């Protein structure tokens, strides 16, 4: 054998992350998808005000539409993740846009709230679910050092859409009728096909490619022990298990190839498959194999990543083995040891309670302003604009907080997250005291500002609690809890409004859930890892 130890092939494909360039086009596309999709969801209360009058519906039934819409959008997260992993962000986003547009168009022909629950709640909800996941994943794959900025810009689309579409929806209703709102949004959603088309797959390179070539050339020249050389080309270990198909291929074809080849041999050639030295993310790699794919901050600011470039590479790389199929991705979430982690369960239940109280105040805000306070539809719609403006500010602010470093950064983030949810809950519970237009707008703005922590800090806190290695599975499971909360929250709030003939009990119910969802996280302050401790908790597989 050669004089020095030959490096082994790592079985990793390292994405070539632009951190700019076409990535900013991707950010714009994702931003616009958030503007349109979230703009529809957050301003739907303006349309619901008219629909309740037209169809003589109660609040419980009307709230079922928004509950199914948001619940399926989140609940479809694991399915969307699996499809994105298999087909890529561009394809899945375009398919979701077409499905959502069809649901929106047929909603313009609705003759009952039950019809809208199916067309808006189920069809559009599933379509939006297929759009959201790729829109986030593609941004995190294009950015690493500037990821916090890129994702911050992207999610601000929700606030911009809310601010814009509240008054626009009211104007369309006043001039063309409520059916025209759905026709208008159909056209807007169809443009998401173009925005999704910007989600060009990233390029990647293979890890230690030159070192592997050099090692194999040396083995050819020395003509040493072939079996030992084959062992140096061991197949990648994925999830702690050796792929038996890869090892058997080495026995059958690897030795002959090593004997007869005049050129260096790659691992994929040993497996009987052609291998290029660069390519794009595809079904052969899989987005969800990147451990940081749902992390909205910069991985370079993680304590375990500081002064450890090899660990950064390990969590941002892609395994070279075949990607898990759709069932495999979902099964890996459900079979995860996360289900035995008390910290995860506490955070998941907190997220469920936050989801119960998140959508209802915004949905019932125009109805409360019009029927509860006697405001005009125009004035009630403007309150949604205040929500959107301050929600945009909040997303930028909490996005920056999520990317802060320091010895106690994780603990401070958790305290801010708990405090903002508790404040939002108390504010919502006391909203019955806001009996004027100015106070209603003030509540809408403060609600939008404080609730934005829930959107921006969830994935960051998951990493603080569990580590980056568990983020993908944890985030996928968390979407299920959020989906359950959003399905039950609005109908329960609507039932309270119908039972008491007032929207005050609905707001109190939501506020209590929001406040408790924050306070119940206090025991987890002990779980957050100090920066110095996190550096020593790196997975032994790295």
NUDRENZA-271261 format. One line per 4 residues: number of its first residue (from 0); their letters; for each residue x, y, z of C-alpha. Coordinates in steps of 0.5 Angstrom, whole numbers, plus 2048, in hexadecimal, padded with zeros to 3 digits. Last residue first. Layout:
REM NUDRENZA-271261
NUM> A> X,Y,Z ~ ...;
***
This chain:
REM NUDRENZA-271261
541> XXXX> 7D8,81B,819 ~ 7D5,815,81C ~ 7D7,817,823 ~ 7D1,81C,823;
537> XXXX> 7D4,823,825 ~ 7D2,824,82D ~ 7D9,827,82F ~ 7D8,82E,82B;
533> XXXX> 7D1,82E,82E ~ 7D4,82F,835 ~ 7D8,835,834 ~ 7D1,838,830;
529> XXXX> 7CD,837,836 ~ 7C8,832,835 ~ 7C0,833,836 ~ 7BD,82E,83A;
525> XXXX> 7BD,832,841 ~ 7B9,837,83D ~ 7B4,831,83B ~ 7B1,832,842;
521> XXXX> 7AE,839,83F ~ 7AB,836,839 ~ 7A4,835,83C ~ 7A4,83D,83D;
517> XXXX> 7A4,83E,835 ~ 79E,839,833 ~ 79A,83B,839 ~ 79A,843,837;
513> XXXX> 798,840,830 ~ 792,83C,832 ~ 790,841,837 ~ 790,846,832;
509> XXXX> 78C,842,82D ~ 786,840,832 ~ 786,848,834 ~ 785,84A,82C;
505> XXXX> 780,845,82C ~ 77C,847,832 ~ 77C,84E,82F ~ 779,84C,829;
501> XXXX> 772,84D,82B ~ 76C,849,82A ~ 76E,845,830 ~ 76D,83E,82D;
497> XXXX> 76E,841,826 ~ 775,844,828 ~ 777,83E,82C ~ 775,839,826;
493> XXXX> 779,83E,822 ~ 77F,83D,826 ~ 77F,836,826 ~ 77E,836,81F;
489> XXXX> 784,83A,81E ~ 789,836,823 ~ 787,82F,821 ~ 78B,82E,81A;
485> XXXX> 790,833,81C ~ 792,82F,822 ~ 792,829,81E ~ 797,82C,818;
481> XXXX> 79C,82F,81E ~ 79C,828,821 ~ 79E,825,81A ~ 7A3,82A,818;
477> XXXX> 7A6,828,81E ~ 7A8,821,81C ~ 7AB,824,815 ~ 7AF,829,81A;
473> XXXX> 7B2,824,81E ~ 7B4,81F,819 ~ 7B8,824,815 ~ 7BA,827,81B;
469> XXXX> 7BD,821,81F ~ 7C5,822,81D ~ 7C4,82A,81E ~ 7C4,829,825;
465> XXXX> 7BE,827,82A ~ 7BC,82D,82E ~ 7C0,833,82A ~ 7BF,830,824;
461> XXXX> 7B7,830,825 ~ 7B8,837,827 ~ 7BB,839,821 ~ 7B5,835,81D;
457> XXXX> 7B0,839,821 ~ 7B3,840,821 ~ 7B0,843,81B ~ 7A9,841,81B;
453> XXXX> 7A7,841,822 ~ 7AB,847,823 ~ 7A6,84B,81E ~ 7A1,84A,823;
449> XXXX> 7A3,850,827 ~ 7A3,855,821 ~ 79D,853,81E ~ 799,853,825;
445> XXXX> 79C,85A,826 ~ 79A,85D,81F ~ 793,85A,820 ~ 792,85C,827;
441> XXXX> 794,863,825 ~ 78F,863,81F ~ 789,861,824 ~ 78C,867,829;
437> XXXX> 78B,86C,823 ~ 784,869,821 ~ 781,869,828 ~ 77F,864,82D;
433> XXXX> 786,861,82F ~ 784,85E,835 ~ 782,857,832 ~ 789,857,830;
429> XXXX> 78B,855,837 ~ 78C,84D,835 ~ 78F,84F,82F ~ 794,853,833;
425> XXXX> 795,84E,838 ~ 797,849,833 ~ 79B,84D,82F ~ 79F,84F,835;
421> XXXX> 7A0,848,837 ~ 7A2,846,830 ~ 7A7,84C,830 ~ 7AA,84A,836;
417> XXXX> 7AB,843,835 ~ 7AF,844,82E ~ 7B3,84A,832 ~ 7B5,845,837;
413> XXXX> 7B6,83F,832 ~ 7BB,844,82E ~ 7BE,846,834 ~ 7C0,83F,837;
409> XXXX> 7C2,83D,830 ~ 7C7,843,82F ~ 7CA,842,836 ~ 7D1,841,834;
405> XXXX> 7D0,846,82E ~ 7CD,845,827 ~ 7C8,849,824 ~ 7C4,846,81E;
401> XXXX> 7BD,845,821 ~ 7BD,84C,823 ~ 7BE,84F,81C ~ 7B8,84B,81A;
397> XXXX> 7B4,84D,820 ~ 7B5,854,81D ~ 7B4,853,816 ~ 7AE,84F,818;
393> XXXX> 7AB,854,81D ~ 7AC,85A,818 ~ 7A8,856,812 ~ 7A3,854,818;
389> XXXX> 7A2,85B,819 ~ 7A0,85D,812 ~ 79C,857,811 ~ 798,858,818;
385> XXXX> 797,860,816 ~ 794,85E,80F ~ 78F,859,813 ~ 78D,85F,816;
381> XXXX> 78B,862,810 ~ 786,85D,80E ~ 782,85F,814 ~ 782,866,812;
377> XXXX> 780,864,80B ~ 77A,85F,80E ~ 778,865,812 ~ 778,865,819;
373> XXXX> 772,863,81E ~ 777,860,823 ~ 774,859,824 ~ 771,858,81D;
369> XXXX> 777,85C,819 ~ 77D,85C,81D ~ 77B,855,820 ~ 77A,852,819;
365> XXXX> 781,856,816 ~ 785,853,81C ~ 781,84C,81C ~ 787,849,817;
361> XXXX> 78D,84C,81A ~ 78A,84A,821 ~ 789,843,81F ~ 790,841,81C;
357> XXXX> 795,841,821 ~ 791,83E,827 ~ 790,837,826 ~ 797,837,822;
353> XXXX> 79A,83A,829 ~ 797,834,82C ~ 79A,82F,827 ~ 7A1,832,828;
349> XXXX> 7A1,832,82F ~ 79F,82A,82F ~ 7A5,82A,82A ~ 7AA,82D,82E;
345> XXXX> 7A8,829,834 ~ 7A8,823,830 ~ 7AF,825,82D ~ 7B2,826,834;
341> XXXX> 7AF,81F,837 ~ 7B3,81B,831 ~ 7B0,814,830 ~ 7AC,816,82A;
337> XXXX> 7B3,81A,828 ~ 7B6,813,827 ~ 7B3,813,820 ~ 7AE,80D,81D;
333> XXXX> 7A9,813,81B ~ 7AE,817,818 ~ 7B2,811,814 ~ 7AB,80F,812;
329> XXXX> 7AA,815,80F ~ 7B0,815,80B ~ 7B0,80E,809 ~ 7A8,80E,807;
325> XXXX> 7AA,813,802 ~ 7B1,80F,7FF ~ 7B7,810,802 ~ 7BD,813,7FE;
321> XXXX> 7C2,80E,7FB ~ 7C9,80F,7FE ~ 7CD,815,7FD ~ 7CC,818,803;
317> XXXX> 7CB,81F,803 ~ 7CF,825,806 ~ 7CD,82B,80B ~ 7CD,827,811;
313> XXXX> 7D4,823,810 ~ 7D7,82A,80D ~ 7D6,82E,813 ~ 7D9,828,817;
309> XXXX> 7DF,828,813 ~ 7E0,830,814 ~ 7E0,82F,81B ~ 7E2,836,81E;
305> XXXX> 7DB,838,820 ~ 7D6,832,81D ~ 7D5,830,824 ~ 7D3,837,827;
301> XXXX> 7CE,838,821 ~ 7D0,83F,81D ~ 7D3,83B,817 ~ 7CC,838,816;
297> XXXX> 7C9,83E,814 ~ 7C2,83F,816 ~ 7BB,83C,813 ~ 7BD,835,815;
293> XXXX> 7B8,830,811 ~ 7BD,82D,80C ~ 7C3,82D,811 ~ 7C3,825,811;
289> XXXX> 7C4,825,80A ~ 7C1,81E,808 ~ 7BA,822,808 ~ 7BC,825,801;
285> XXXX> 7BD,81E,7FD ~ 7C3,81B,7FA ~ 7C2,816,7F4 ~ 7BB,819,7F4;
281> XXXX> 7BE,820,7F2 ~ 7C3,825,7F4 ~ 7C7,827,7EE ~ 7CE,824,7EB;
277> XXXX> 7D5,824,7EC ~ 7DB,81F,7EB ~ 7D6,81A,7E8 ~ 7D5,813,7EA;
273> XXXX> 7D2,80D,7E5 ~ 7D0,808,7E9 ~ 7D2,800,7EA ~ 7D3,801,7F1;
269> XXXX> 7DB,801,7F0 ~ 7DA,807,7EB ~ 7D6,80B,7F1 ~ 7DC,80A,7F5;
265> XXXX> 7E1,80D,7F0 ~ 7E6,80A,7ED ~ 7ED,80D,7EA ~ 7EF,80B,7E3;
261> XXXX> 7F2,805,7E0 ~ 7ED,800,7E3 ~ 7EE,7F9,7E2 ~ 7F0,7F7,7E9;
257> XXXX> 7EB,7FC,7ED ~ 7E5,7FB,7E9 ~ 7E6,7F3,7EA ~ 7E6,7F4,7F1;
253> XXXX> 7E0,7F9,7F2 ~ 7DB,7F5,7ED ~ 7D8,7F0,7F1 ~ 7DB,7F1,7F8;
249> XXXX> 7DA,7F8,7F8 ~ 7D3,7F7,7F6 ~ 7D2,7F3,7FC ~ 7D4,7F9,800;
245> XXXX> 7CF,7FE,7FD ~ 7C9,7FA,7FD ~ 7CA,7F8,805 ~ 7CA,800,806;
241> XXXX> 7CE,801,80D ~ 7CA,803,812 ~ 7CB,809,817 ~ 7C6,80E,814;
237> XXXX> 7CA,80D,80D ~ 7D1,80A,80D ~ 7D4,80B,806 ~ 7D7,806,802;
233> XXXX> 7DE,803,804 ~ 7E3,805,7FF ~ 7E9,804,804 ~ 7E6,7FD,804;
229> XXXX> 7E7,7FC,7FD ~ 7EE,7FE,7FE ~ 7EF,7F9,803 ~ 7EC,7F4,7FE;
225> XXXX> 7F0,7F6,7F9 ~ 7F7,7F5,7FD ~ 7FC,7F9,7F9 ~ 7FD,7FA,7F2;
221> XXXX> 801,800,7F4 ~ 800,804,7EE ~ 7F8,803,7EF ~ 7F8,804,7F6;
217> XXXX> 7FB,80B,7F5 ~ 7F6,80D,7F0 ~ 7F1,80B,7F4 ~ 7F4,80F,7FA;
213> XXXX> 7F5,815,7F5 ~ 7ED,815,7F2 ~ 7EB,814,7F9 ~ 7EE,81A,7FC;
209> XXXX> 7EC,81E,7F5 ~ 7E5,81D,7F7 ~ 7E5,81E,7FE ~ 7DE,820,7FE;
205> XXXX> 7DA,820,7F8 ~ 7D8,826,7F5 ~ 7D1,829,7F5 ~ 7CC,82E,7F0;
201> XXXX> 7C6,831,7F3 ~ 7BF,82F,7F0 ~ 7BC,835,7ED ~ 7B6,838,7F1;
197> XXXX> 7B4,83D,7EC ~ 7AF,839,7E9 ~ 7AB,83A,7F0 ~ 7AA,841,7EF;
193> XXXX> 7A8,840,7E8 ~ 7A3,83B,7EA ~ 7A1,840,7F0 ~ 79E,844,7EB;
189> XXXX> 798,83F,7EB ~ 797,841,7F2 ~ 796,848,7F0 ~ 791,847,7EA;
185> XXXX> 78D,842,7EF ~ 78D,848,7F4 ~ 789,84C,7EF ~ 784,847,7EE;
181> XXXX> 783,846,7F5 ~ 782,84D,7F7 ~ 77E,84E,7F1 ~ 779,849,7F4;
177> XXXX> 778,84E,7FA ~ 775,854,7F6 ~ 778,858,7F1 ~ 778,85F,7F4;
173> XXXX> 778,85E,7FB ~ 77A,857,7FB ~ 781,85A,7F7 ~ 782,85F,7FC;
169> XXXX> 781,85B,802 ~ 786,856,7FF ~ 78B,85B,7FD ~ 78B,85E,804;
165> XXXX> 78D,858,808 ~ 791,856,802 ~ 797,85A,803 ~ 798,85A,80A;
161> XXXX> 797,853,80A ~ 79C,851,804 ~ 7A1,856,807 ~ 7A1,852,80E;
157> XXXX> 7A1,84B,80A ~ 7A7,84E,805 ~ 7AB,84F,80C ~ 7AC,848,80C;
153> XXXX> 7B1,848,806 ~ 7B5,84E,808 ~ 7B7,84B,80E ~ 7B8,844,80B;
149> XXXX> 7BE,848,807 ~ 7C0,84C,80D ~ 7C1,846,811 ~ 7C4,842,80C;
145> XXXX> 7CA,847,80A ~ 7CF,842,80C ~ 7CC,83C,809 ~ 7C7,83E,804;
141> XXXX> 7C4,83A,7FD ~ 7C2,834,801 ~ 7BF,838,807 ~ 7BB,83C,801;
137> XXXX> 7B9,835,7FE ~ 7B6,832,804 ~ 7B1,838,806 ~ 7AE,839,7FF;
133> XXXX> 7AE,831,7FE ~ 7AA,830,805 ~ 7A5,836,803 ~ 7A2,834,7FC;
129> XXXX> 7A0,82D,7FE ~ 79D,82F,804 ~ 799,835,800 ~ 796,82F,7FB;
125> XXXX> 794,82B,801 ~ 790,831,804 ~ 78E,833,7FE ~ 78A,82D,7FC;
121> XXXX> 788,82B,804 ~ 786,832,807 ~ 785,836,801 ~ 781,831,7FC;
117> XXXX> 77E,82C,802 ~ 77D,832,807 ~ 77A,836,802 ~ 775,831,800;
113> XXXX> 773,830,807 ~ 772,838,807 ~ 76D,838,802 ~ 76C,83A,7FB;
109> XXXX> 773,83A,7F8 ~ 775,83C,7F1 ~ 77B,840,7F2 ~ 77D,83A,7F7;
105> XXXX> 77E,837,7F0 ~ 784,83B,7EE ~ 787,83B,7F5 ~ 788,834,7F5;
101> XXXX> 78A,833,7EE ~ 790,839,7F0 ~ 792,835,7F6 ~ 793,82E,7F2;
97> XXXX> 797,832,7ED ~ 79B,835,7F2 ~ 79C,82F,7F6 ~ 79F,82C,7EF;
93> XXXX> 7A3,832,7EE ~ 7A6,831,7F5 ~ 7A7,82A,7F4 ~ 7AB,82A,7EE;
89> XXXX> 7B0,830,7F0 ~ 7B1,82D,7F7 ~ 7B4,826,7F5 ~ 7B1,820,7F3;
85> XXXX> 7B2,81B,7F8 ~ 7B4,81F,7FE ~ 7AF,824,7FC ~ 7AA,81F,7FC;
81> XXXX> 7AC,81C,803 ~ 7AC,824,806 ~ 7A5,825,803 ~ 7A2,81F,806;
77> XXXX> 7A5,821,80D ~ 7A3,828,80C ~ 79C,826,80A ~ 799,827,811;
73> XXXX> 79C,82E,810 ~ 798,830,80A ~ 792,82B,80C ~ 791,82F,813;
69> XXXX> 792,836,810 ~ 78C,835,80B ~ 788,830,80F ~ 788,835,815;
65> XXXX> 786,83B,810 ~ 780,837,80D ~ 77E,834,814 ~ 77E,83C,816;
61> XXXX> 777,83D,812 ~ 774,837,815 ~ 775,839,81C ~ 774,840,81B;
57> XXXX> 76D,83F,818 ~ 76B,83F,811 ~ 765,843,80E ~ 769,841,807;
53> XXXX> 769,849,805 ~ 76A,84C,80B ~ 76F,847,80E ~ 773,847,807;
49> XXXX> 774,84F,808 ~ 777,84F,80E ~ 77B,849,80C ~ 77E,84D,806;
45> XXXX> 781,852,80B ~ 783,84C,810 ~ 787,849,80A ~ 78C,84E,80A;
41> XXXX> 791,84A,80E ~ 790,844,80A ~ 791,847,803 ~ 797,84C,805;
37> XXXX> 79A,845,807 ~ 79A,842,800 ~ 79B,848,7FC ~ 7A0,84C,800;
33> XXXX> 7A3,845,802 ~ 7A4,843,7FB ~ 7A7,84A,7F9 ~ 7AC,849,7FF;
29> XXXX> 7AE,842,7FC ~ 7AF,845,7F5 ~ 7B3,84B,7F7 ~ 7B7,846,7FC;
25> XXXX> 7B9,842,7F6 ~ 7BB,848,7F2 ~ 7BF,84A,7F7 ~ 7C2,843,7F7;
21> XXXX> 7C4,844,7F0 ~ 7CA,848,7F2 ~ 7CA,848,7FA ~ 7CD,843,7FF;
17> XXXX> 7CF,83E,7F9 ~ 7CF,838,7FD ~ 7D2,832,7F9 ~ 7CF,82C,7FC;
13> XXXX> 7D4,827,7FF ~ 7D2,820,7FD ~ 7D4,81B,802 ~ 7D6,814,802;
9> XXXX> 7DD,815,806 ~ 7E2,812,801 ~ 7E8,80F,805 ~ 7EE,812,806;
5> XXXX> 7F4,80E,804 ~ 7F9,80D,80A ~ 800,80F,808 ~ 806,80B,805;
1> XX> 802,807,800 ~ 800,800,800;
***
